[in-house]
Amino acid sequence: MSVNREDLKRLIDFIHEEDTVEVYDFIGYLNMKREREAIDQMDIDLFSEDQELIRQIEQSREDRANGRIYDQEQGLKYLQNKIKEFESEQNL
């Protein structure tokens, strides 16, 4: 649907004063919605080009397919061990 911007401006000029705040808020909402959609698309584009992220996703899929999945307790122990390793490397 095509709308003549000049007609739209004229309609806005005739809006009752008490409705102007709602129209202003709605225009702000529409602008925010478009910005959010643009940012979301930009994020998708960036993620789709991030080779390291793609590698991590592929590795995760392979791990799940091969049963290499940690439950919560195993994951916590793994992270604790990694922290200990990191801290011991820092103390060298």
N, C-alpha and C positions, 0 to 999 in steps of 0.2 A: 504494500500500500504506500503510495507516494503522497506526501503532505507538503504543501507549499509553506515554506518557512514564514513568509510574510503573512499568510492567513493565520498561521499559528500565533505569531506575534500580536496580530490584531485581536484574536480570541483572548489572549492573555491580558491585553489592555482592558477588556470588558469584564474580567472576572471580578466578582464582588470582593470588596476589601477583606472581609472575614475569611475568604477562601484562599487568599494569596499565600498565606503561610503553608497551607497544605500543598499547593501547586509548587511552591519553592522547595519544600521537602521532597516531593515526588521527583522533581527534576534532579535534585541531589542524589536521590536513590538510584535513578536511572544511570547517572554518570558513574556512581560507585560500582554499580552492577557491571557496566561495560569495562571499567578498569580492572575489576576482579577477574572477569572473563579473560581479558588480555594477559594478566599476570599468570593465571592458571595455564593458559596456552603456552606462555613463555616458559613456565616451569616444565611442562611436558616436553617441549622442544629441547630444553637444556638437559633433562634427564635422559632423553632418547639418544643424546650425543655423548653422554658421560661414559666412556669406556670402562672406567673402574667400577662404576655402579652396575653396569651391565655384567661385568665379570663376577661381581659379588652376587648378583641375582642368579646367574647361571650356576655358580658354586653352591648356593643355597638350594636350588632345585636338585642338583646332583646329590647333595648331602641328604636331602629328604628321600630321594629315590633309593638311596643306598642305606637308609636306616640310620644315618649319622645325625640324630636329633637329640638334643639335650632336654631333659625335663628341668623344672625350675631349680631343683636342688643341685643337679649336675652343672647347670649353667652358672649358678652362684659359685660353686667350688672352682669351676674353670676360671671365672673372672678373678676370684681371690688369688688363685695361683699365678695368674698373669700379673696381678698387682705386685705380689711378692717378688716375682722375677724382675719386674721393672724396678722396684725399689732396691733390690740387691745389685742390679746393674748400675744404678745411680750412686751406690756407695762404694763402687770400685775405684 
